[in-house]
Amino acid sequence: MSGSGFFSHVATRRYRWNDARTADTYIDLLDTFPWHRTLEASERSELYARIRRRIAERASGSVTVTFEAVIDVGQTP
C-alpha cells in the first residue's frame, strides 16, 4: 500500500472471533474452499462422512472455527 506512493500506512487492525459449527455448517464452510471442491465426488463424500462422525463424537456436537480479518488502514498524503 505505502509502496505505491498513493497511500501512507496509518494502522493495521486485526479482528479475531470464534464460531461454533455443527457438522452441517462446518461442511458448508469446507465446501467453499477450492481444495475441497476439486476432490472427486466420492472422495469428498467420504471425507465429509468422516468429519460428520468425528464431530458427532464430541460432547458438544460441534467444532469451533477461528476466523481473523486483517485490515490495513491508509490515507492519501
N, C-alpha and C positions, 0 to 999 in steps of 0.2 A: 504494500500500500504506500508506504512512505518512499519507497524506492522509485516510484513513478514520478515524483515531484508534484503530483496533483493534490496530495493529501499529506498531512503530518499526523503521526500517531498520537492519540490522546490517551487511550486506555484500552485494556483488554478486560472484558467481563466474561466470567465463567458461571454458568448456571447448571447445577447438577441436581438430579432428582431420581428417586426410585419409584418403580411402578410394579405392583404385584400383578402377575398374569396367570390366568388359568391356562390349562393345556391348549385350549382352543384359541385364546387370544395370543398366546405365545407363538403358536404355529402360524397364526395370521401374520404376526410380525416377521417370523422367519421367511414366510412366503414372499416378502417384499425384497429380500436380498437376492441379488443375481446368482450367487454361487449355490443357492438352494433351488432357484427356479430353473437352472440349467441342468439339474440332475435328471436322469431318466425317471419317468413317472413311477416305475416300480421301486427304484432306489429311494426316491423322495417319500413314497408311501411307507416304505419300511422304516426309514429314519423317523418320520413323524409318528408312526405307531410306537416305536421305542421311546421317543420323547414323551408321548402321552402316558405310557406305562410308568416311566420314571417319575413324572410329576404326580401321578396318581398315588405313588408310594409315599410321597411326602405327607407329613401330618397336616400341613396347611392346604395341601391340594393345589399349591401354586408355586410359582418361581418368581423371584424378584429380579427385575431388569433395571440396570442403572443407565441413565442417559446423561449426556453432557452436551450443552450448547456453548460454543465459544464465539464471542462477538468482539471484533476489533472495531473500536470507535476512532474515527478520524475526523479531521476538519480541513477545510481548504485554507491555504496560507493567506 
